[in-house]
Every structure is written in C-alpha cells, then in structure tokens.
Amino acid sequence: MNTELIERIEKALNSIRPYLEADGGNVKIVEVTSEMVLKLELTGTCSSCPMSTMTLKAGVEEAIKRDVPEIIKVEAVNVAVV
C-alpha cells in the first residue's frame, strides 16, 4: 500500500475517531484496492450497531473523500446485516 495515501487516510479517520470512540467503536484500515476502494473493519460496538452502515456512509466516507479525493468508495468488511 502507498504509505503517503495511508497516512492521509489515517489523518482523515483521526478527525472522526473521537465520535466513534464516544460510542465505543472505531475503524481500522484493511486495504485500499487498485480501484481506490478503501476497505475498513469496524471495531467495538460499531461492528454490530444497526446504524453502522449510515455512520460509514455519512460520517466516515464523507471525511475520507473530503481529505483523500482519490478514494472513490469506502466499504466495511464486517458490517452485520440486520
């Protein structure tokens, strides 16, 4: 993985982590595909929260795309389907 790209993604994630951590959750980078899709693992309460899909789209993906526009999509690898 491109180190500079990962650092920029981590910086964007750090801007929203306090909100995730306040609810007992967090996110971890799994990979960035060659198609520039960021795959994240939701951890803690985020992995089983029924609102996690909305949080991912509205919060996490928005923050990532704002700071790292090369990323075209953000996916969670472990969201439980409710």
Backbone bond lengths (Angstrom), bond angles and torsions (degrees), N, CA, C in turn:
res aa  C-N    CA-C-N  psi(-1)  N-CA   C-N-CA  omega(-1)  CA-C   N-CA-C  phi
1 M - - - 1.455 - - 1.524 110.06 -
2 N 1.297 114.65 148.92 1.451 122.26 179.22 1.534 109.29 -70.30
3 T 1.314 117.33 114.62 1.459 122.63 -175.25 1.526 112.49 -60.03
4 E 1.320 116.78 -43.81 1.467 120.49 -179.02 1.527 110.40 -63.93
5 L 1.318 117.15 -40.62 1.461 121.74 178.71 1.533 110.47 -64.02
6 I 1.322 116.48 -44.89 1.467 121.03 179.22 1.525 110.45 -61.78
7 E 1.328 117.07 -40.93 1.469 120.37 178.56 1.520 111.07 -61.66
8 R 1.326 117.09 -40.13 1.465 120.77 178.73 1.522 111.13 -67.89
9 I 1.329 116.59 -37.95 1.465 120.82 177.31 1.529 109.67 -65.06
10 E 1.326 116.52 -45.41 1.475 120.69 179.09 1.533 110.37 -59.71
11 K 1.328 116.81 -40.79 1.465 120.33 179.14 1.530 110.09 -62.00
12 A 1.324 116.87 -42.92 1.467 120.83 177.98 1.526 110.42 -64.54
13 L 1.330 116.59 -42.05 1.465 120.26 178.71 1.522 110.72 -64.08
14 N 1.331 116.67 -38.17 1.462 120.07 179.96 1.528 112.14 -62.13
15 S 1.333 116.75 -25.54 1.467 119.80 179.33 1.524 111.94 -71.34
16 I 1.325 117.30 -22.82 1.475 119.87 -179.66 1.522 113.14 -112.25
17 R 1.316 117.43 -9.95 1.472 120.20 -178.64 1.530 113.92 -55.57
18 P 1.334 119.65 -40.14 1.471 118.14 179.95 1.529 112.84 -56.13
19 Y 1.327 116.86 -34.93 1.469 120.51 179.56 1.524 111.12 -70.65
20 L 1.329 116.20 -40.12 1.469 120.32 177.81 1.522 110.23 -67.41
21 E 1.327 115.50 -44.56 1.471 120.33 -178.43 1.521 111.87 -65.35
22 A 1.340 117.36 -30.39 1.467 120.76 178.41 1.521 111.06 -61.64
23 D 1.336 115.96 -27.35 1.471 121.28 178.50 1.523 111.95 -101.49
24 G 1.339 116.83 11.54 1.461 120.73 176.60 1.515 115.24 82.94
25 G 1.321 117.19 19.26 1.464 120.01 -178.68 1.514 112.48 -123.88
26 N 1.330 114.81 -178.11 1.457 121.21 177.13 1.519 107.88 -169.54
27 V 1.323 117.20 177.62 1.456 122.82 175.79 1.515 109.29 -133.95
28 K 1.331 114.67 152.21 1.462 120.89 -179.85 1.528 107.69 -136.18
29 I 1.334 116.64 135.09 1.459 121.16 178.07 1.523 109.26 -69.73
30 V 1.334 115.96 129.11 1.461 121.28 175.01 1.525 109.17 -98.88
31 E 1.335 116.31 -51.35 1.465 120.21 178.17 1.516 110.83 -166.57
32 V 1.322 114.72 162.94 1.451 122.48 168.24 1.523 104.88 -118.36
33 T 1.332 116.22 119.07 1.464 119.76 -176.65 1.528 110.62 -76.51
34 S 1.315 116.13 168.92 1.467 120.75 178.03 1.524 111.19 -65.36
35 E 1.345 116.71 -19.93 1.471 121.21 176.88 1.531 111.40 -87.19
36 M 1.345 116.51 7.87 1.470 123.46 179.64 1.530 111.92 65.42
37 V 1.323 115.62 38.74 1.459 121.70 171.98 1.528 106.74 -99.98
38 L 1.324 115.81 124.88 1.457 121.28 178.58 1.516 108.96 -89.58
39 K 1.321 115.91 123.90 1.462 120.79 177.76 1.521 107.99 -105.87
40 L 1.327 115.02 125.98 1.454 121.93 -177.69 1.515 110.58 -119.90
41 E 1.316 115.55 149.56 1.453 121.20 170.49 1.524 107.01 -104.01
42 L 1.330 115.62 126.71 1.453 120.13 175.55 1.520 106.99 -86.20
43 T 1.320 116.63 132.62 1.462 120.38 -176.32 1.526 110.45 -120.45
44 G 1.315 115.34 166.84 1.459 120.51 -179.80 1.514 110.45 64.41
45 T 1.323 116.21 -142.79 1.457 119.99 -178.09 1.524 112.57 -67.31
46 C 1.320 118.33 -20.24 1.466 120.79 179.53 1.530 111.84 -62.59
47 S 1.325 117.15 -30.42 1.468 119.27 -175.55 1.519 113.04 -68.99
48 S 1.333 118.13 -21.73 1.459 119.58 -178.68 1.527 113.50 -121.76
49 C 1.308 116.91 4.65 1.468 120.67 -177.59 1.524 110.50 -75.01
50 P 1.332 117.33 132.25 1.464 119.55 178.66 1.528 113.45 -64.72
51 M 1.329 116.97 -18.89 1.470 121.14 179.60 1.532 112.10 -91.85
52 S 1.326 118.08 1.80 1.466 120.04 -173.24 1.520 113.23 -62.86
53 T 1.335 118.20 -33.74 1.463 119.57 178.70 1.518 110.14 -64.69
54 M 1.321 116.77 -42.09 1.456 120.54 178.48 1.525 110.55 -67.27
55 T 1.329 117.11 -42.06 1.464 121.04 177.83 1.520 110.07 -59.89
56 L 1.329 116.05 -42.93 1.462 120.63 -179.40 1.517 110.44 -60.86
57 K 1.326 117.24 -48.46 1.464 120.81 -177.20 1.527 112.09 -71.55
58 A 1.326 116.57 -50.47 1.465 120.10 -172.58 1.516 113.06 -77.04
59 G 1.322 117.10 -36.00 1.458 119.60 -175.75 1.506 113.95 -100.60
60 V 1.315 115.31 -61.66 1.465 120.47 -173.24 1.524 111.51 -66.88
61 E 1.324 117.28 -52.42 1.468 119.59 -177.18 1.525 111.13 -62.80
62 E 1.307 117.35 -39.83 1.468 120.51 179.13 1.525 111.20 -61.72
63 A 1.330 116.76 -44.97 1.469 120.75 179.57 1.530 111.09 -63.85
64 I 1.326 116.27 -42.05 1.468 120.36 -179.91 1.525 110.32 -64.44
65 K 1.325 117.34 -51.01 1.466 120.47 -176.70 1.526 111.75 -63.89
66 R 1.320 117.02 -31.55 1.473 120.37 178.51 1.525 110.14 -66.31
67 D 1.334 116.56 -43.78 1.465 120.72 -175.07 1.525 113.82 -92.39
68 V 1.332 116.41 -25.04 1.469 121.00 -178.04 1.531 107.82 -132.99
69 P 1.338 117.22 76.69 1.465 120.62 -173.27 1.528 115.14 -63.47
70 E 1.328 117.44 -15.23 1.471 119.62 177.58 1.534 111.59 -65.38
71 I 1.331 116.07 -26.87 1.460 119.93 -179.72 1.528 107.76 -73.28
72 I 1.333 116.30 123.05 1.457 119.45 -176.53 1.528 112.90 -95.87
73 K 1.334 116.31 -19.22 1.458 119.72 -177.49 1.515 109.39 -157.35
74 V 1.326 115.68 147.90 1.458 121.50 176.16 1.532 107.39 -121.51
75 E 1.325 116.20 129.00 1.459 121.31 179.95 1.515 109.56 -127.26
76 A 1.320 115.12 144.81 1.459 120.43 172.68 1.519 107.75 -96.34
77 V 1.314 117.39 136.39 1.466 120.67 -177.41 1.519 112.22 -89.02
78 N 1.328 117.66 -8.99 1.462 118.99 -173.18 1.519 113.87 -138.12
79 V 1.324 118.25 30.43 1.467 119.68 179.62 1.525 108.98 -75.61
80 A 1.308 114.90 127.46 1.456 119.55 177.17 1.518 109.30 -75.64
81 V 1.322 115.99 129.41 1.461 120.01 177.67 1.517 108.54 -80.84
82 V 1.316 115.46 125.04 1.467 119.93 -175.12 1.502 109.89 -99.60
